[in-house]
Amino acid sequence: MERDEILNMPAGTKINQLVWWKLFDMSPTPPNNDMLLLQDYSNNMHDAWSVILALKEKGYQAWLENDQVYRDFPGQTNSCKLYGNGFVYFALGETMPLAICRVALLAMPR
């Protein structure tokens, strides 16, 4: 998955599945594909916080900001920066949970 595709992905099942599979190492094939266990990482801050905690366990540190105005990205007022493994990742989102999911996917091996 390319960077631009991740940064433009809307909240919903697709991004939630990708976070579940890539960050939490859940297999998309049986027996670990029980979609009833899929959390709403991209819409619910409580669920998104588990993404932050999983990233922390992997050695990343997150910096969250909201209510910022990005002239070139209207409507995307939440940002998440992720530091770790010698890299800095950055993503915007209409909501904080979406920004967290986007930055998590950027940091995971493709």
C-alpha positions as protocol buffer text, in pm:
chain_id: "A"
residue {
  index: 1
  type: MET
  ca { x: 0 y: 0 z: 0 }
}
residue {
  index: 2
  type: GLU
  ca { x: 139 y: 337 z: -100 }
}
residue {
  index: 3
  type: ARG
  ca { x: 180 y: 637 z: 132 }
}
residue {
  index: 4
  type: ASP
  ca { x: -77 y: 853 z: -51 }
}
residue {
  index: 5
  type: GLU
  ca { x: -332 y: 573 z: -40 }
}
residue {
  index: 6
  type: ILE
  ca { x: -290 y: 546 z: 338 }
}
residue {
  index: 7
  type: LEU
  ca { x: -308 y: 923 z: 390 }
}
residue {
  index: 8
  type: ASN
  ca { x: -633 y: 946 z: 191 }
}
residue {
  index: 9
  type: MET
  ca { x: -802 y: 637 z: 335 }
}
residue {
  index: 10
  type: PRO
  ca { x: -1132 y: 720 z: 508 }
}
residue {
  index: 11
  type: ALA
  ca { x: -1235 y: 592 z: 849 }
}
residue {
  index: 12
  type: GLY
  ca { x: -1411 y: 259 z: 844 }
}
residue {
  index: 13
  type: THR
  ca { x: -1376 y: -116 z: 816 }
}
residue {
  index: 14
  type: LYS
  ca { x: -1092 y: -122 z: 561 }
}
residue {
  index: 15
  type: ILE
  ca { x: -848 y: 87 z: 766 }
}
residue {
  index: 16
  type: ASN
  ca { x: -958 y: -90 z: 1086 }
}
residue {
  index: 17
  type: GLN
  ca { x: -877 y: -427 z: 928 }
}
residue {
  index: 18
  type: LEU
  ca { x: -537 y: -307 z: 807 }
}
residue {
  index: 19
  type: VAL
  ca { x: -445 y: -179 z: 1154 }
}
residue {
  index: 20
  type: TRP
  ca { x: -564 y: -506 z: 1308 }
}
residue {
  index: 21
  type: TRP
  ca { x: -364 y: -717 z: 1062 }
}
residue {
  index: 22
  type: LYS
  ca { x: -44 y: -511 z: 1047 }
}
residue {
  index: 23
  type: LEU
  ca { x: -7 y: -364 z: 1395 }
}
residue {
  index: 24
  type: PHE
  ca { x: -161 y: -637 z: 1606 }
}
residue {
  index: 25
  type: ASP
  ca { x: -22 y: -918 z: 1388 }
}
residue {
  index: 26
  type: MET
  ca { x: -361 y: -1076 z: 1337 }
}
residue {
  index: 27
  type: SER
  ca { x: -381 y: -1302 z: 1036 }
}
residue {
  index: 28
  type: PRO
  ca { x: -642 y: -1223 z: 771 }
}
residue {
  index: 29
  type: THR
  ca { x: -700 y: -1597 z: 729 }
}
residue {
  index: 30
  type: PRO
  ca { x: -860 y: -1850 z: 966 }
}
residue {
  index: 31
  type: PRO
  ca { x: -854 y: -1910 z: 1254 }
}
residue {
  index: 32
  type: ASN
  ca { x: -763 y: -1550 z: 1347 }
}
residue {
  index: 33
  type: ASN
  ca { x: -1002 y: -1363 z: 1120 }
}
residue {
  index: 34
  type: ASP
  ca { x: -1302 y: -1330 z: 1350 }
}
residue {
  index: 35
  type: MET
  ca { x: -1432 y: -992 z: 1236 }
}
residue {
  index: 36
  type: LEU
  ca { x: -1661 y: -977 z: 1539 }
}
residue {
  index: 37
  type: LEU
  ca { x: -1347 y: -893 z: 1739 }
}
residue {
  index: 38
  type: LEU
  ca { x: -1253 y: -603 z: 1510 }
}
residue {
  index: 39
  type: GLN
  ca { x: -1249 y: -276 z: 1700 }
}
residue {
  index: 40
  type: ASP
  ca { x: -1341 y: 59 z: 1546 }
}
residue {
  index: 41
  type: TYR
  ca { x: -989 y: 203 z: 1567 }
}
residue {
  index: 42
  type: SER
  ca { x: -1054 y: 480 z: 1313 }
}
residue {
  index: 43
  type: ASN
  ca { x: -1368 y: 623 z: 1475 }
}
residue {
  index: 44
  type: ASN
  ca { x: -1346 y: 553 z: 1847 }
}
residue {
  index: 45
  type: MET
  ca { x: -1077 y: 720 z: 2059 }
}
residue {
  index: 46
  type: HIS
  ca { x: -1086 y: 442 z: 2320 }
}
residue {
  index: 47
  type: ASP
  ca { x: -1008 y: 185 z: 2052 }
}
residue {
  index: 48
  type: ALA
  ca { x: -751 y: 415 z: 1890 }
}
residue {
  index: 49
  type: TRP
  ca { x: -572 y: 444 z: 2223 }
}
residue {
  index: 50
  type: SER
  ca { x: -498 y: 71 z: 2205 }
}
residue {
  index: 51
  type: VAL
  ca { x: -316 y: 151 z: 1878 }
}
residue {
  index: 52
  type: ILE
  ca { x: -103 y: 409 z: 2061 }
}
residue {
  index: 53
  type: LEU
  ca { x: -22 y: 154 z: 2334 }
}
residue {
  index: 54
  type: ALA
  ca { x: 71 y: -113 z: 2077 }
}
residue {
  index: 55
  type: LEU
  ca { x: 298 y: 136 z: 1899 }
}
residue {
  index: 56
  type: LYS
  ca { x: 462 y: 221 z: 2233 }
}
residue {
  index: 57
  type: GLU
  ca { x: 533 y: -150 z: 2289 }
}
residue {
  index: 58
  type: LYS
  ca { x: 705 y: -155 z: 1950 }
}
residue {
  index: 59
  type: GLY
  ca { x: 933 y: 133 z: 2056 }
}
residue {
  index: 60
  type: TYR
  ca { x: 745 y: 428 z: 1906 }
}
residue {
  index: 61
  type: GLN
  ca { x: 650 y: 753 z: 2076 }
}
residue {
  index: 62
  type: ALA
  ca { x: 342 y: 945 z: 1961 }
}
residue {
  index: 63
  type: TRP
  ca { x: 269 y: 1317 z: 1965 }
}
residue {
  index: 64
  type: LEU
  ca { x: -97 y: 1416 z: 1920 }
}
residue {
  index: 65
  type: GLU
  ca { x: -232 y: 1762 z: 1832 }
}
residue {
  index: 66
  type: ASN
  ca { x: -584 y: 1875 z: 1760 }
}
residue {
  index: 67
  type: ASP
  ca { x: -758 y: 2193 z: 1649 }
}
residue {
  index: 68
  type: GLN
  ca { x: -467 y: 2286 z: 1424 }
}
residue {
  index: 69
  type: VAL
  ca { x: -535 y: 2467 z: 1098 }
}
residue {
  index: 70
  type: TYR
  ca { x: -351 y: 2326 z: 797 }
}
residue {
  index: 71
  type: ARG
  ca { x: -406 y: 2564 z: 508 }
}
residue {
  index: 72
  type: ASP
  ca { x: -344 y: 2298 z: 243 }
}
residue {
  index: 73
  type: PHE
  ca { x: -562 y: 2036 z: 416 }
}
residue {
  index: 74
  type: PRO
  ca { x: -898 y: 2192 z: 509 }
}
residue {
  index: 75
  type: GLY
  ca { x: -1107 y: 1990 z: 750 }
}
residue {
  index: 76
  type: GLN
  ca { x: -815 y: 1782 z: 872 }
}
residue {
  index: 77
  type: THR
  ca { x: -750 y: 1944 z: 1209 }
}
residue {
  index: 78
  type: ASN
  ca { x: -598 y: 1651 z: 1397 }
}
residue {
  index: 79
  type: SER
  ca { x: -242 y: 1533 z: 1359 }
}
residue {
  index: 80
  type: CYS
  ca { x: -30 y: 1250 z: 1490 }
}
residue {
  index: 81
  type: LYS
  ca { x: 348 y: 1235 z: 1476 }
}
residue {
  index: 82
  type: LEU
  ca { x: 522 y: 910 z: 1548 }
}
residue {
  index: 83
  type: TYR
  ca { x: 889 y: 883 z: 1643 }
}
residue {
  index: 84
  type: GLY
  ca { x: 1080 y: 558 z: 1639 }
}
residue {
  index: 85
  type: ASN
  ca { x: 1332 y: 337 z: 1463 }
}
residue {
  index: 86
  type: GLY
  ca { x: 1518 y: 645 z: 1342 }
}
residue {
  index: 87
  type: PHE
  ca { x: 1216 y: 781 z: 1153 }
}
residue {
  index: 88
  type: VAL
  ca { x: 941 y: 1037 z: 1204 }
}
residue {
  index: 89
  type: TYR
  ca { x: 597 y: 964 z: 1059 }
}
residue {
  index: 90
  type: PHE
  ca { x: 320 y: 1223 z: 1028 }
}
residue {
  index: 91
  type: ALA
  ca { x: -49 y: 1196 z: 940 }
}
residue {
  index: 92
  type: LEU
  ca { x: -355 y: 1419 z: 947 }
}
residue {
  index: 93
  type: GLY
  ca { x: -717 y: 1323 z: 992 }
}
residue {
  index: 94
  type: GLU
  ca { x: -1064 y: 1466 z: 1027 }
}
residue {
  index: 95
  type: THR
  ca { x: -1065 y: 1295 z: 1367 }
}
residue {
  index: 96
  type: MET
  ca { x: -784 y: 1197 z: 1602 }
}
residue {
  index: 97
  type: PRO
  ca { x: -856 y: 822 z: 1577 }
}
residue {
  index: 98
  type: LEU
  ca { x: -824 y: 842 z: 1198 }
}
residue {
  index: 99
  type: ALA
  ca { x: -493 y: 1031 z: 1221 }
}
residue {
  index: 100
  type: ILE
  ca { x: -363 y: 767 z: 1464 }
}
residue {
  index: 101
  type: CYS
  ca { x: -460 y: 481 z: 1231 }
}
residue {
  index: 102
  type: ARG
  ca { x: -301 y: 649 z: 931 }
}
residue {
  index: 103
  type: VAL
  ca { x: 28 y: 712 z: 1108 }
}
residue {
  index: 104
  type: ALA
  ca { x: 34 y: 358 z: 1246 }
}
residue {
  index: 105
  type: LEU
  ca { x: 0 y: 214 z: 895 }
}
residue {
  index: 106
  type: LEU
  ca { x: 275 y: 443 z: 766 }
}
residue {
  index: 107
  type: ALA
  ca { x: 510 y: 308 z: 1031 }
}
residue {
  index: 108
  type: MET
  ca { x: 437 y: -60 z: 967 }
}
residue {
  index: 109
  type: PRO
  ca { x: 639 y: -253 z: 710 }
}
residue {
  index: 110
  type: ARG
  ca { x: 454 y: -274 z: 380 }
}
